Amino acid sequence: MLKLKHFLKTSLLGGVVVILPVAILVSVTVWIFDLIASWIQPITNIVIKDTQTNEFIAESFVIILILAACFFVGVLVRTRLGGFFYRQVETRILRLAPGYSMIKETVLQLFGSRKDSPFSSVALAQIFCNSTLATCFITDTHEDGSYTVFVPTGPNPTSGLIYHLEGKYVHPVPIPVQDAMRSIISCGAGSEKLIKQYCTELPRT
């Protein structure tokens, strides 16, 4: 009886472990697609009217078209003439628009290849200046050697708190960002690599 109970329990949990991540992934994908579809609905309506295709095909076509346009613009601004034209438009027009600089900086931080991107440098910080350590990302460094760090909350790493700390309280840890994100999303589970690297980096006495 106990073996049967154990078999049923482990089988059920095993099925949940397999199915739940897939279901969440599908749900998130559908949510993102629906969100994008609502943004591009005016263009989709025009495509449906002109081509007489169904809504899903029209939405997919518009998304592919937008991605192609982004790729084309990215290639264009890498040329000398395209880069010059973009800088002129940005300096003379776009930067005059309220909030443009802030929005651009946010996009660069999230998607750019800058080394000081907030999600590119993992660290452990003594946010209370004692032995308490918090997983964080270094978002800025200062001339006096201090740091600005972002301490995300688990399991949602997009929200958190910002701290400004002396350099001696911030300990960069050479681990992949994916590992740090995984430990945050799982509320600290899997932090062994983070702590092990931190202990390795400690100065020898």
C-alpha positions in Angstrom: 0.0 0.0 0.0 2.8 2.4 0.9 4.6 1.6 -2.3 1.5 2.3 -4.3 1.0 5.6 -2.5 4.6 6.5 -3.1 4.3 5.6 -6.8 1.1 7.7 -7.2 2.7 10.7 -5.4 6.0 10.6 -7.3 4.2 10.1 -10.7 1.9 13.0 -10.0 4.7 15.3 -9.0 6.8 14.2 -11.9 3.9 15.0 -14.3 3.5 18.4 -12.7 7.2 19.1 -13.0 7.1 18.3 -16.7 3.7 19.9 -17.7 3.7 23.0 -15.6 6.8 24.7 -17.1 5.5 24.0 -20.6 2.1 25.3 -19.7 3.6 28.5 -18.2 5.8 29.0 -21.3 2.9 28.6 -23.6 0.8 31.0 -21.5 3.5 33.6 -21.5 4.1 33.2 -25.2 0.4 33.6 -25.9 0.2 36.6 -23.6 3.1 38.4 -25.3 1.6 37.6 -28.8 -1.8 39.0 -27.7 -0.1 42.1 -26.3 1.8 42.8 -29.5 -1.3 42.0 -31.6 -3.2 44.7 -29.7 -0.5 47.2 -30.4 -0.4 46.5 -34.1 -4.1 46.0 -34.6 -4.6 49.1 -36.8 -2.0 47.8 -39.3 -3.4 44.3 -39.0 -6.8 45.6 -40.0 -5.4 47.2 -43.1 -3.6 43.9 -44.1 -6.8 41.9 -43.5 -8.8 44.3 -45.6 -6.4 44.4 -48.5 -5.4 40.7 -48.6 -8.5 39.0 -47.2 -6.4 36.8 -45.0 -7.4 35.6 -41.5 -6.4 37.6 -38.4 -3.6 35.3 -37.2 -1.8 35.3 -40.6 -2.2 39.0 -40.8 -0.8 39.5 -37.3 2.2 37.2 -38.0 2.9 39.1 -41.3 2.9 42.4 -39.5 5.2 41.2 -36.7 7.6 39.8 -39.3 7.4 43.1 -41.2 8.2 45.1 -38.1 11.2 42.9 -37.3 12.4 43.2 -40.8 12.1 47.0 -40.6 14.1 47.0 -37.3 16.8 44.9 -39.0 16.9 47.2 -42.0 17.1 50.4 -39.8 19.8 48.7 -37.7 21.9 48.0 -40.8 21.2 51.5 -42.2 22.5 53.3 -39.1 25.7 51.3 -39.2 26.6 52.9 -42.5 28.4 56.3 -42.4 25.6 58.2 -44.2 22.9 56.5 -42.2 24.6 57.1 -38.9 25.2 60.7 -39.7 21.5 61.2 -40.7 20.4 59.4 -37.5 22.6 61.6 -35.3 21.3 64.7 -36.9 17.7 63.7 -36.5 18.2 62.6 -32.9 20.1 65.8 -31.9 17.8 68.3 -33.6 14.4 66.7 -33.2 14.2 63.5 -31.0 16.1 64.8 -28.0 13.7 67.8 -27.8 10.8 65.4 -27.2 10.1 65.1 -23.4 11.1 61.7 -22.1 13.0 60.5 -25.2 16.4 60.4 -23.5 15.1 58.5 -20.5 13.3 56.0 -22.8 16.4 55.5 -24.9 18.6 55.0 -21.9 16.2 52.4 -20.5 16.1 50.5 -23.9 19.9 50.6 -24.1 20.3 49.2 -20.6 17.9 46.3 -21.3 18.9 45.4 -24.9 22.2 47.1 -25.5 25.6 45.5 -25.4 27.0 48.0 -22.9 29.4 46.6 -20.3 27.7 48.6 -17.6 24.2 47.2 -18.4 22.5 46.6 -15.0 22.1 42.9 -15.8 25.6 42.2 -16.9 27.6 42.4 -13.6 26.6 40.1 -10.8 27.6 40.8 -7.2 26.9 40.1 -3.6 26.4 43.3 -1.6 26.4 43.9 2.2 23.4 46.3 1.9 23.3 46.7 5.7 27.0 47.0 6.1 27.2 43.8 8.1 27.5 40.1 7.3 24.1 40.0 5.5 24.6 39.4 1.7 22.2 40.2 -1.1 22.3 39.1 -4.7 22.5 42.2 -6.9 23.6 43.7 -10.2 26.1 46.6 -10.4 24.4 49.4 -12.3 26.9 52.2 -11.9 30.4 52.8 -10.6 31.6 56.1 -9.2 34.9 58.0 -9.0 35.3 57.5 -5.3 35.1 53.7 -5.7 31.5 53.4 -4.5 28.8 51.5 -6.4 25.2 51.8 -7.2 23.5 48.4 -7.2 20.1 47.0 -8.0 18.9 44.3 -5.7 16.0 42.4 -7.4 13.2 40.8 -5.5 12.3 37.1 -6.0 10.7 35.6 -7.9 10.2 38.7 -10.0 13.7 40.2 -10.9 12.2 43.2 -12.6 11.3 44.8 -9.3 13.7 45.6 -6.5 15.6 48.3 -4.6 18.5 50.6 -5.5 21.4 51.0 -3.1 24.5 53.3 -3.1 27.3 51.5 -1.3 31.0 51.9 -0.5 33.2 49.7 -2.6 34.2 47.5 0.3 30.5 46.4 0.7 30.1 45.3 -2.9 31.7 42.0 -4.1 31.5 41.3 -7.8 31.1 37.5 -8.5 32.2 36.1 -11.9 29.2 33.9 -12.7 26.9 34.0 -15.7 23.9 36.4 -15.4 21.6 33.4 -16.2 22.7 31.6 -13.1 22.0 34.7 -10.9 18.7 35.2 -12.6 17.8 31.6 -12.1 18.5 31.8 -8.3 16.4 34.9 -8.0 13.4 33.5 -9.9 13.6 30.4 -7.7 13.7 32.5 -4.5 17.3 31.6 -3.7 17.3 27.9 -4.7 20.5 27.1 -6.7 22.7 29.8 -5.1 25.5 27.4 -4.4 27.6 28.5 -7.3 27.1 32.2 -6.4 28.3 31.6 -2.8 31.1 29.3 -3.8 32.5 31.9 -6.2 32.2 34.6 -3.6 34.1 32.5 -1.1 36.8 31.8 -3.7 37.2 35.5 -4.4 37.7 36.4 -0.7 41.2 37.7 0.1 43.4 35.1 1.8 44.5 35.9 5.3 
